Amino acid sequence: MAFGFLRSVNLKAIENIQSLGIPNLIQHLGGWSPFPAVTINTVITPESLPHLAEMVPIAQAAGVDSVSYQHLMFSDCSSHDEAALDVEQLLADIPRLKQQARDAGLPVTFYPRMSESKLRVYYQGSEDELNRKGMFPWYMVQVDMLGNVTPCRGFVVDNVKTKTGSFGEVWNSRRFRDYRNELVRLGVFPDCGRCCHRQY
């Protein structure tokens, strides 16, 4: 693994976050660390399904902080292969994977979170059966290594290298509020698909 590259990306991300003034707030709340929490994230696919239990020992050996299993995203809600993933096998595996991680002392998440019935719809049902809610831009923002501030892929609200205001001003900017208002109006955007940031 290219740890030197990861370190430089991490330092660049820290620099961009600091330029937003966020560390002062997080430090005030007692939760700031200059080092990232490292999670091994595994996307659940037909190919990875038989190997999901292998991730916890790998995570332990690597000394990471947590394990995450991410449901496969479909960019087009109306076209996915219903037979591609054995959903019943996945549903049987989830409790075992959670217990395996607990036994190893590792926090584990399945992302996006959803009930058993929603999981079946997610993989086998239609778009009309899913909630039409995207909440991501109300509780999270991403700052990439170039300094772009974005609530979601491909939509840049600002850039920390060129901004003149505080993080609060970026968060409450006209552009960011217009984005949220449009999401409220539509529920989800056409390209949201089965995105992991939707509410299921």
Salt bridges, closest charged atoms under 4 A:
GLU15 OE2 - LYS12 NZ 3.71
GLU54 OE2 - HIS51 ND1 2.85
GLU88 OE2 - ARG120 NE 2.88
ASP93 OD1 - ARG96 NH2 2.59
GLU116 OE2 - ARG120 NH1 3.35
GLU127 OE2 - ARG132 NH1 3.12
GLU127 OE1 - ARG198 NH1 3.37
ASP178 OD1 - ARG174 NH1 3.17
GLU182 OE2 - ARG185 NH2 2.73
ASP191 OD2 - ARG153 NH2 3.86
